[in-house]
Amino acid sequence: MAIVATNNASTIASPVNFVLMRGLLSAAKKTLPFFNNTLQGNLEKSGNGAASVKWRRIENLGVVTSALSELSDGATVAFGIGRTSVKPTITDVTKAIAKYGNAITTTEEVDLFNVNSNTMSLMDTLGANAGESLNYAMSQEFKNATQTRYASGAANKSAVVAEMKIGDIKYAVNLLNRNSAMKTESVAHGSTNIGTSPVRSSYFGICHPDVEEDIRLLTGFIGVEEYGGYTSTFTGEFGAVGGVRWCSSEIAPIETAAGTTSTSAVFRATTSASADENDVYWSFVYGKEAVGSVGLGENHAEEIYKMYDRVPTVELIQHKPGSSGIGDMFNEVGSIAWKAWFGGKILNGNWIVQILTLAKAL
C-alpha cells in the first residue's frame, strides 16, 4: 500500500516556505544482520513467469577404506582396468522468488521549496524500510530451522523457563561440529595489546538485544573491543563466547506470552487472564552456507539493462511531478518507491540451530 504524504498536520506540517533540516530528528537505523554469512543467490533477468533460484549441493563422498590392488603381470585387464567409480549424491535446493516494495506519494506543496532535503529524507526512509522489510522476511526463514534447542534442555517452547546459558550455546556448537558444519569466521589471533584475547574460529550467531545482555554475563565471554589481532567485525557484533561470534538485532523474533509457565524477573507479557506468561526469544547459531539469500546485494539500479545483466536486488524509483501525463494535469503529484526481489532458504538444516530462551528483565 502506498504511503501518501500531503500538506496537512497528520503528515508533513506546513512545509511551504520552510527549509527542512535533516540530522537531529532523523529516525535511527536498525541493526539488520540476517543477510550476514548467507550464501547469496543471483536472480538473472529472464522472460515472463515465476522466478526462482536454485542452489546445488554435492554431498561429501564416503571415506575410502580399501587400498587399490596392484595389477599383476599377465593378468587379463578388464574394462576400466578393474577400477570402479562412485556416484556423488547431488541435492538441489530451490526457492521461489517474491517481489516486495513500498511507495510514498508526494504532492507539489511538499516539494515546492524542499525538493532536495525532503526528497532525500524520504528516500532515506524508504531505503531503511527496504532493509528492515527484507531482513524481517529473512528472519522468518531462519525460524524454519529444524534443529531446535530449548533453554536448559526444556521439552518444548511452552516449558522454557530459563535465559540463555553457556550450555545452550555449547549444545548448538557441538551439534554443528558433529554435522561437519563449516565455520564462518577464522581465528582472531592473539595480540601484544593489553586487554585483548584471541578468539577461536567461530560460527555466527544472531540474538535479540535483551538476550545480548544475558550472553555478556556468561563465563568466557570476550567483548568485541577485546578481540586480538582481528581486522574486521560485523555491524551489531558485540562479542564471542562458546565458539560463536554474536550479533544482536532488535528485529530478532520474539513470541510474547509463549511460555505457559510464569517465571519471575524475566521479560514477559501480561495476558487477558491476568497471568504473567514468559516471552520466548529466538536466537540462531549457523555455519557457512547454511542459509541462502536473494536480496540486499551490492548491485545498484541502472538506467538501461543489457541482455544477461543481473537484476539489481533493490531499486529506488522516483517519478517527479509532471511525469504522469493527463492523469496529473497540473503536474502536482510525484512518487518515490522501492522494490526488490527476495528469497531466503535454509540450504542445509544440519548446519543451523535455533535456540529458544527467555531473557532476564534488567
SEDRENZA-178012 format. One record per residue (C-alpha): x, z, y; residue number from 1. Coordinates in pm, 1 decimal, m for minus. Each point is the difference from the previous one (the first is absolute). Example, Ala and Ser with C-alpha at 12.3 -4.5 7.8 and 13.67 -1.06 7.14 Angstrom:
2
rec X:1230.0&Z:780.0&Y:m450.0&i:1
rec X:137.0&Z:m66.0&Y:344.0&i:2
END
This chain:
362
rec X:0.0&Z:0.0&Y:0.0&i:1
rec X:131.1&Z:m92.4&Y:342.9&i:2
rec X:73.8&Z:274.5&Y:251.5&i:3
rec X:m144.9&Z:m93.5&Y:341.8&i:4
rec X:183.7&Z:120.3&Y:308.9&i:5
rec X:m210.6&Z:m27.8&Y:316.7&i:6
rec X:2.2&Z:145.9&Y:350.0&i:7
rec X:m198.2&Z:319.3&Y:m55.0&i:8
rec X:67.8&Z:370.7&Y:m31.6&i:9
rec X:m10.6&Z:m2.4&Y:m378.9&i:10
rec X:290.7&Z:m241.2&Y:m43.8&i:11
rec X:243.4&Z:m75.5&Y:282.6&i:12
rec X:m102.8&Z:172.6&Y:321.9&i:13
rec X:5.0&Z:m209.8&Y:319.3&i:14
rec X:311.2&Z:m209.5&Y:m64.5&i:15
rec X:m56.8&Z:m237.7&Y:293.0&i:16
rec X:244.6&Z:64.0&Y:288.8&i:17
rec X:186.6&Z:256.3&Y:m209.5&i:18
rec X:343.3&Z:m50.0&Y:m150.1&i:19
rec X:m3.3&Z:131.9&Y:m355.5&i:20
rec X:312.2&Z:200.1&Y:m82.1&i:21
rec X:126.8&Z:30.8&Y:m355.5&i:22
rec X:206.8&Z:280.0&Y:m144.1&i:23
rec X:m125.6&Z:355.3&Y:35.4&i:24
rec X:m346.1&Z:m70.3&Y:m141.2&i:25
rec X:107.9&Z:m232.5&Y:m279.1&i:26
rec X:m140.7&Z:75.7&Y:m343.8&i:27
rec X:253.6&Z:140.5&Y:m245.8&i:28
rec X:115.9&Z:m227.8&Y:m278.5&i:29
rec X:m59.3&Z:131.1&Y:m349.5&i:30
rec X:258.5&Z:7.0&Y:m276.0&i:31
rec X:m83.1&Z:m280.1&Y:m243.2&i:32
rec X:232.2&Z:m3.1&Y:m303.2&i:33
rec X:m213.8&Z:m146.8&Y:m276.5&i:34
rec X:183.5&Z:m333.9&Y:5.5&i:35
rec X:342.0&Z:167.6&Y:m30.6&i:36
rec X:182.9&Z:m82.7&Y:m321.9&i:37
rec X:m272.5&Z:m232.2&Y:m125.6&i:38
rec X:75.1&Z:m341.3&Y:m147.7&i:39
rec X:m121.1&Z:m246.5&Y:261.6&i:40
rec X:m195.6&Z:m305.3&Y:m108.6&i:41
rec X:m32.7&Z:m308.1&Y:218.4&i:42
rec X:m321.2&Z:m192.7&Y:43.2&i:43
rec X:68.5&Z:m371.6&Y:11.8&i:44
rec X:m215.8&Z:m227.0&Y:215.9&i:45
rec X:m240.6&Z:m187.2&Y:m225.5&i:46
rec X:m336.8&Z:m171.2&Y:m4.1&i:47
rec X:m347.4&Z:148.4&Y:m2.9&i:48
rec X:m106.5&Z:260.9&Y:m251.0&i:49
rec X:89.3&Z:355.4&Y:m94.9&i:50
rec X:361.6&Z:103.0&Y:50.2&i:51
rec X:202.0&Z:214.9&Y:m237.0&i:52
rec X:358.2&Z:110.3&Y:m55.2&i:53
rec X:167.4&Z:35.1&Y:m338.9&i:54
rec X:299.6&Z:213.0&Y:m93.4&i:55
rec X:176.9&Z:m61.6&Y:m331.4&i:56
rec X:175.6&Z:270.3&Y:m196.6&i:57
rec X:229.4&Z:m75.3&Y:m295.3&i:58
rec X:11.9&Z:310.2&Y:m218.4&i:59
rec X:331.0&Z:143.1&Y:m118.5&i:60
rec X:121.5&Z:m135.0&Y:m333.1&i:61
rec X:33.2&Z:230.9&Y:m297.3&i:62
rec X:338.5&Z:156.1&Y:m71.9&i:63
rec X:222.5&Z:m205.9&Y:m232.3&i:64
rec X:91.4&Z:225.4&Y:m295.0&i:65
rec X:171.6&Z:m246.3&Y:m236.8&i:66
rec X:323.0&Z:m189.5&Y:53.6&i:67
rec X:9.2&Z:m373.9&Y:m45.8&i:68
rec X:123.8&Z:m100.3&Y:m347.3&i:69
rec X:308.5&Z:m213.7&Y:m36.4&i:70
rec X:m33.6&Z:m359.2&Y:m120.1&i:71
rec X:188.3&Z:m41.2&Y:m331.1&i:72
rec X:208.5&Z:m306.6&Y:m84.2&i:73
rec X:m176.1&Z:m261.0&Y:m212.3&i:74
rec X:m342.4&Z:155.0&Y:44.5&i:75
rec X:m295.1&Z:m219.5&Y:73.9&i:76
rec X:m67.1&Z:19.8&Y:372.4&i:77
rec X:m371.4&Z:19.1&Y:68.4&i:78
rec X:m172.3&Z:m118.6&Y:312.2&i:79
rec X:100.6&Z:227.2&Y:284.8&i:80
rec X:300.1&Z:115.1&Y:m209.6&i:81
rec X:m210.1&Z:279.8&Y:m142.3&i:82
rec X:m73.9&Z:165.2&Y:331.4&i:83
rec X:m344.2&Z:105.4&Y:120.5&i:84
rec X:m140.3&Z:33.9&Y:349.3&i:85
rec X:m252.8&Z:235.2&Y:153.7&i:86
rec X:m295.0&Z:m67.6&Y:223.0&i:87
rec X:m23.9&Z:223.2&Y:305.9&i:88
rec X:m331.9&Z:157.6&Y:96.0&i:89
rec X:m124.1&Z:m136.0&Y:331.1&i:90
rec X:m263.8&Z:181.5&Y:207.1&i:91
rec X:m172.9&Z:m169.8&Y:290.9&i:92
rec X:m164.6&Z:223.7&Y:259.8&i:93
rec X:m246.5&Z:m176.2&Y:229.7&i:94
rec X:m167.6&Z:127.0&Y:316.4&i:95
rec X:m275.3&Z:m175.0&Y:192.2&i:96
rec X:73.5&Z:m11.4&Y:372.3&i:97
rec X:m255.9&Z:112.3&Y:257.6&i:98
rec X:m5.2&Z:m63.3&Y:373.1&i:99
rec X:m27.3&Z:288.4&Y:246.1&i:100
rec X:m41.6&Z:m10.0&Y:376.0&i:101
rec X:m138.7&Z:151.1&Y:318.5&i:102
rec X:m74.0&Z:m133.0&Y:347.5&i:103
rec X:m56.8&Z:115.5&Y:357.8&i:104
rec X:m212.8&Z:m198.9&Y:242.7&i:105
rec X:108.5&Z:11.8&Y:363.8&i:106
rec X:m182.9&Z:m102.9&Y:316.8&i:107
rec X:118.9&Z:m146.1&Y:327.4&i:108
rec X:m51.9&Z:332.1&Y:174.7&i:109
rec X:240.4&Z:171.2&Y:m235.4&i:110
rec X:274.7&Z:m260.0&Y:35.4&i:111
rec X:m53.4&Z:m111.2&Y:360.6&i:112
rec X:272.6&Z:218.6&Y:145.3&i:113
rec X:155.5&Z:146.9&Y:m311.4&i:114
rec X:84.4&Z:m299.9&Y:m215.2&i:115
rec X:346.0&Z:114.1&Y:m101.9&i:116
rec X:m27.2&Z:377.4&Y:m28.1&i:117
rec X:m346.8&Z:15.4&Y:m151.9&i:118
rec X:46.0&Z:m288.0&Y:m243.6&i:119
rec X:334.1&Z:139.0&Y:m115.8&i:120
rec X:m158.9&Z:341.8&Y:m57.6&i:121
rec X:m281.8&Z:m156.8&Y:m200.7&i:122
rec X:247.9&Z:m201.7&Y:m206.2&i:123
rec X:197.6&Z:317.7&Y:m72.8&i:124
rec X:m323.4&Z:164.5&Y:m110.0&i:125
rec X:m83.7&Z:m290.9&Y:m229.2&i:126
rec X:350.6&Z:m3.9&Y:m144.6&i:127
rec X:m24.1&Z:370.9&Y:m80.1&i:128
rec X:m344.7&Z:m59.7&Y:m149.0&i:129
rec X:139.7&Z:m273.5&Y:m225.0&i:130
rec X:279.9&Z:222.3&Y:m125.5&i:131
rec X:m224.2&Z:298.2&Y:m65.8&i:132
rec X:m272.4&Z:m208.9&Y:m164.6&i:133
rec X:234.7&Z:m175.6&Y:m242.5&i:134
rec X:187.6&Z:320.8&Y:m79.2&i:135
rec X:m329.2&Z:175.5&Y:m73.6&i:136
rec X:m98.8&Z:m283.3&Y:m234.7&i:137
rec X:341.9&Z:30.3&Y:m165.4&i:138
rec X:m40.0&Z:376.5&Y:m44.9&i:139
rec X:m322.8&Z:m61.0&Y:m191.1&i:140
rec X:189.6&Z:m223.1&Y:m243.4&i:141
rec X:252.3&Z:282.2&Y:m52.7&i:142
rec X:m292.1&Z:218.6&Y:m112.5&i:143
rec X:m49.3&Z:m239.7&Y:m292.9&i:144
rec X:313.2&Z:143.8&Y:m162.9&i:145
rec X:m75.4&Z:100.6&Y:m357.8&i:146
rec X:268.5&Z:269.3&Y:m32.4&i:147
rec X:m125.4&Z:318.0&Y:163.8&i:148
rec X:149.5&Z:345.6&Y:41.5&i:149
rec X:m242.0&Z:274.4&Y:103.1&i:150
rec X:165.9&Z:289.0&Y:184.8&i:151
rec X:171.1&Z:246.6&Y:m233.9&i:152
rec X:m137.8&Z:m188.5&Y:m301.9&i:153
rec X:m370.8&Z:48.6&Y:72.1&i:154
rec X:m241.9&Z:m177.3&Y:m230.0&i:155
rec X:m176.7&Z:m210.9&Y:263.6&i:156
rec X:m59.8&Z:m43.8&Y:371.8&i:157
rec X:m267.5&Z:266.0&Y:33.6&i:158
rec X:232.0&Z:252.4&Y:m166.7&i:159
rec X:284.6&Z:m48.1&Y:250.0&i:160
rec X:70.5&Z:339.9&Y:160.6&i:161
rec X:366.7&Z:m26.0&Y:108.6&i:162
rec X:208.9&Z:m172.7&Y:262.6&i:163
rec X:294.0&Z:m232.7&Y:m76.7&i:164
rec X:264.7&Z:171.2&Y:m214.8&i:165
rec X:344.7&Z:m117.2&Y:m104.9&i:166
rec X:m129.5&Z:m22.3&Y:m357.6&i:167
rec X:m251.6&Z:m266.3&Y:102.9&i:168
rec X:275.3&Z:m215.5&Y:149.8&i:169
rec X:226.3&Z:52.6&Y:m300.5&i:170
rec X:m284.7&Z:m99.4&Y:m232.1&i:171
rec X:m53.4&Z:m327.6&Y:190.3&i:172
rec X:371.8&Z:m80.9&Y:19.1&i:173
rec X:53.3&Z:74.9&Y:m367.7&i:174
rec X:m294.1&Z:m223.2&Y:m93.0&i:175
rec X:142.3&Z:m288.4&Y:204.6&i:176
rec X:346.2&Z:54.1&Y:m146.9&i:177
rec X:m139.7&Z:m8.5&Y:m356.2&i:178
rec X:m174.1&Z:m327.6&Y:83.0&i:179
rec X:323.7&Z:m157.9&Y:131.1&i:180
rec X:m130.5&Z:m26.4&Y:356.9&i:181
rec X:249.7&Z:m129.7&Y:253.9&i:182
rec X:110.0&Z:223.6&Y:285.0&i:183
rec X:m88.6&Z:m129.9&Y:345.4&i:184
rec X:274.7&Z:173.5&Y:196.5&i:185
rec X:370.2&Z:22.2&Y:m78.8&i:186
rec X:214.1&Z:312.2&Y:19.4&i:187
rec X:59.3&Z:150.9&Y:344.2&i:188
rec X:364.6&Z:100.9&Y:m44.0&i:189
rec X:156.7&Z:319.0&Y:126.9&i:190
rec X:136.8&Z:24.8&Y:349.3&i:191
rec X:267.1&Z:203.9&Y:176.4&i:192
rec X:m252.5&Z:81.6&Y:270.7&i:193
rec X:m101.6&Z:363.5&Y:2.8&i:194
rec X:m352.3&Z:70.5&Y:m121.7&i:195
rec X:m45.4&Z:m321.9&Y:m201.2&i:196
rec X:m79.0&Z:m39.0&Y:m369.2&i:197
rec X:13.3&Z:m290.6&Y:m246.8&i:198
rec X:m331.8&Z:m136.0&Y:m125.0&i:199
rec X:m20.3&Z:m139.5&Y:m352.6&i:200
rec X:m148.6&Z:m341.9&Y:m70.2&i:201
rec X:m370.8&Z:45.2&Y:51.8&i:202
rec X:m351.7&Z:m126.0&Y:m44.9&i:203
rec X:m226.0&Z:m38.7&Y:302.4&i:204
rec X:m277.2&Z:245.0&Y:79.4&i:205
rec X:m293.4&Z:1.5&Y:242.5&i:206
rec X:m204.2&Z:306.8&Y:89.1&i:207
rec X:m227.3&Z:136.5&Y:273.8&i:208
rec X:154.7&Z:205.1&Y:287.9&i:209
rec X:m185.1&Z:307.3&Y:m134.1&i:210
rec X:182.2&Z:m42.5&Y:m332.2&i:211
rec X:326.7&Z:m71.8&Y:183.3&i:212
rec X:13.5&Z:359.1&Y:119.4&i:213
rec X:m30.9&Z:123.5&Y:m359.9&i:214
rec X:276.1&Z:m235.7&Y:m117.3&i:215
rec X:231.9&Z:123.6&Y:274.5&i:216
rec X:m20.4&Z:350.3&Y:m150.3&i:217
rec X:106.3&Z:m108.3&Y:m350.2&i:218
rec X:333.5&Z:113.6&Y:m140.4&i:219
rec X:260.9&Z:m274.8&Y:30.9&i:220
rec X:m171.1&Z:m182.9&Y:287.3&i:221
rec X:241.5&Z:m201.4&Y:218.0&i:222
rec X:m128.3&Z:m96.3&Y:344.2&i:223
rec X:52.4&Z:m356.9&Y:114.5&i:224
rec X:224.6&Z:129.0&Y:278.8&i:225
rec X:232.1&Z:142.1&Y:m268.2&i:226
rec X:52.7&Z:m322.4&Y:m197.0&i:227
rec X:369.2&Z:m55.8&Y:m45.6&i:228
rec X:161.3&Z:m342.8&Y:32.0&i:229
rec X:m328.1&Z:m189.6&Y:18.6&i:230
rec X:m61.3&Z:m296.5&Y:227.8&i:231
rec X:m376.1&Z:m47.6&Y:21.2&i:232
rec X:m327.9&Z:182.2&Y:m53.7&i:233
rec X:m365.8&Z:m93.4&Y:10.5&i:234
rec X:m243.9&Z:72.1&Y:279.4&i:235
rec X:m169.9&Z:326.9&Y:m86.2&i:236
rec X:266.0&Z:107.6&Y:m251.8&i:237
rec X:54.1&Z:375.2&Y:20.0&i:238
rec X:222.6&Z:90.2&Y:m293.0&i:239
rec X:78.6&Z:m7.0&Y:m371.0&i:240
rec X:m54.6&Z:236.0&Y:m291.8&i:241
rec X:m13.3&Z:m35.6&Y:m377.1&i:242
rec X:123.8&Z:m359.8&Y:m2.0&i:243
rec X:m261.2&Z:m126.3&Y:247.6&i:244
rec X:47.4&Z:m102.5&Y:363.0&i:245
rec X:m321.1&Z:91.7&Y:177.8&i:246
rec X:m192.3&Z:m158.9&Y:284.4&i:247
rec X:m317.3&Z:147.8&Y:148.9&i:248
rec X:m297.6&Z:m182.2&Y:148.3&i:249
rec X:m325.6&Z:129.3&Y:144.7&i:250
rec X:m188.5&Z:m280.5&Y:m175.7&i:251
rec X:104.3&Z:124.1&Y:m346.3&i:252
rec X:m321.0&Z:53.3&Y:m200.9&i:253
rec X:m187.5&Z:331.3&Y:15.7&i:254
rec X:m321.5&Z:80.3&Y:m182.2&i:255
rec X:m172.6&Z:287.7&Y:175.9&i:256
rec X:m171.0&Z:266.2&Y:m209.4&i:257
rec X:113.6&Z:m174.1&Y:m321.3&i:258
rec X:125.3&Z:318.3&Y:m163.1&i:259
rec X:m293.6&Z:197.1&Y:m133.0&i:260
rec X:199.0&Z:325.2&Y:m21.5&i:261
rec X:46.4&Z:174.0&Y:333.6&i:262
rec X:355.5&Z:110.7&Y:78.6&i:263
rec X:96.3&Z:202.6&Y:304.4&i:264
rec X:259.9&Z:m99.0&Y:260.0&i:265
rec X:m28.8&Z:m375.8&Y:m58.7&i:266
rec X:m155.1&Z:m286.1&Y:193.5&i:267
rec X:m361.5&Z:m31.0&Y:m107.6&i:268
rec X:m337.6&Z:m123.0&Y:118.1&i:269
rec X:m313.5&Z:209.5&Y:22.0&i:270
rec X:m282.3&Z:m144.7&Y:m208.1&i:271
rec X:m373.4&Z:14.7&Y:70.0&i:272
rec X:m27.8&Z:275.1&Y:m259.8&i:273
rec X:219.1&Z:219.9&Y:222.5&i:274
rec X:269.1&Z:7.3&Y:m265.9&i:275
rec X:355.5&Z:m94.3&Y:91.6&i:276
rec X:138.6&Z:m267.8&Y:m226.9&i:277
rec X:357.0&Z:m125.3&Y:m2.4&i:278
rec X:114.1&Z:m325.5&Y:158.6&i:279
rec X:203.0&Z:m205.2&Y:m250.3&i:280
rec X:296.0&Z:m205.7&Y:122.6&i:281
rec X:144.1&Z:m313.2&Y:m162.4&i:282
rec X:378.5&Z:m39.7&Y:m2.1&i:283
rec X:186.2&Z:m285.9&Y:m167.4&i:284
rec X:340.4&Z:m32.9&Y:m166.0&i:285
rec X:102.1&Z:m351.2&Y:m101.8&i:286
rec X:294.4&Z:m219.6&Y:m85.4&i:287
rec X:120.6&Z:m341.3&Y:104.1&i:288
rec X:m241.5&Z:m288.0&Y:m72.7&i:289
rec X:m270.7&Z:240.4&Y:m117.6&i:290
rec X:m242.5&Z:m132.2&Y:263.0&i:291
rec X:m43.7&Z:m349.8&Y:144.5&i:292
rec X:m136.2&Z:m84.4&Y:342.8&i:293
rec X:m103.0&Z:m286.6&Y:221.7&i:294
rec X:m33.0&Z:82.4&Y:368.3&i:295
rec X:201.1&Z:129.7&Y:294.9&i:296
rec X:284.6&Z:m238.7&Y:m65.4&i:297
rec X:271.3&Z:m89.8&Y:247.8&i:298
rec X:m129.6&Z:m349.6&Y:74.9&i:299
rec X:m173.3&Z:m45.4&Y:332.7&i:300
rec X:m277.7&Z:m238.8&Y:93.8&i:301
rec X:103.6&Z:m350.0&Y:100.0&i:302
rec X:m180.6&Z:m265.7&Y:202.9&i:303
rec X:27.8&Z:m277.2&Y:m259.7&i:304
rec X:25.9&Z:17.7&Y:m377.4&i:305
rec X:181.3&Z:m247.6&Y:m216.0&i:306
rec X:m66.1&Z:m77.9&Y:m362.0&i:307
rec X:124.4&Z:274.5&Y:m235.0&i:308
rec X:55.6&Z:245.2&Y:288.4&i:309
rec X:m70.4&Z:359.5&Y:m93.5&i:310
rec X:m309.7&Z:137.5&Y:168.3&i:311
rec X:81.7&Z:288.6&Y:238.3&i:312
rec X:m154.0&Z:315.7&Y:m137.3&i:313
rec X:m128.0&Z:134.8&Y:332.4&i:314
rec X:m113.3&Z:m218.2&Y:287.9&i:315
rec X:m101.7&Z:101.9&Y:350.1&i:316
rec X:m240.5&Z:m250.5&Y:155.3&i:317
rec X:m94.8&Z:m12.6&Y:366.1&i:318
rec X:m268.6&Z:m217.9&Y:157.4&i:319
rec X:13.5&Z:16.8&Y:375.6&i:320
rec X:m310.4&Z:m34.7&Y:219.7&i:321
rec X:m84.6&Z:m367.1&Y:33.1&i:322
rec X:82.3&Z:m93.2&Y:m358.8&i:323
rec X:m356.2&Z:28.4&Y:m134.9&i:324
rec X:m141.1&Z:m316.3&Y:156.4&i:325
rec X:m370.1&Z:m19.7&Y:85.6&i:326
rec X:m59.4&Z:330.9&Y:m176.7&i:327
rec X:180.8&Z:170.9&Y:289.1&i:328
rec X:m110.0&Z:m197.0&Y:304.8&i:329
rec X:160.4&Z:230.5&Y:256.7&i:330
rec X:327.9&Z:47.2&Y:m190.2&i:331
rec X:m54.9&Z:374.2&Y:m25.1&i:332
rec X:45.3&Z:86.6&Y:m366.1&i:333
rec X:317.2&Z:17.5&Y:m204.7&i:334
rec X:107.6&Z:168.0&Y:m319.2&i:335
rec X:301.5&Z:152.6&Y:m169.9&i:336
rec X:8.9&Z:38.1&Y:m377.2&i:337
rec X:220.1&Z:55.2&Y:m300.9&i:338
rec X:m43.3&Z:m128.7&Y:m350.2&i:339
rec X:209.4&Z:35.7&Y:m309.3&i:340
rec X:10.9&Z:m82.2&Y:m366.8&i:341
rec X:42.3&Z:308.8&Y:m213.3&i:342
rec X:46.0&Z:87.0&Y:m363.3&i:343
rec X:142.7&Z:307.7&Y:m168.0&i:344
rec X:59.7&Z:40.7&Y:m372.6&i:345
rec X:165.3&Z:251.7&Y:m230.4&i:346
rec X:243.0&Z:m218.4&Y:m193.4&i:347
rec X:128.2&Z:258.9&Y:m244.2&i:348
rec X:m216.1&Z:306.9&Y:m55.6&i:349
rec X:285.2&Z:172.9&Y:m185.7&i:350
rec X:205.3&Z:11.5&Y:318.6&i:351
rec X:m240.5&Z:184.7&Y:230.8&i:352
rec X:m147.5&Z:350.4&Y:m20.9&i:353
rec X:m270.1&Z:147.4&Y:221.2&i:354
rec X:17.7&Z:377.7&Y:57.3&i:355
rec X:m318.9&Z:182.4&Y:97.1&i:356
rec X:53.8&Z:333.4&Y:174.5&i:357
rec X:m135.0&Z:234.9&Y:261.4&i:358
rec X:179.4&Z:78.0&Y:326.6&i:359
rec X:62.4&Z:342.3&Y:145.3&i:360
rec X:m177.3&Z:73.6&Y:326.2&i:361
rec X:263.8&Z:72.9&Y:263.7&i:362
END
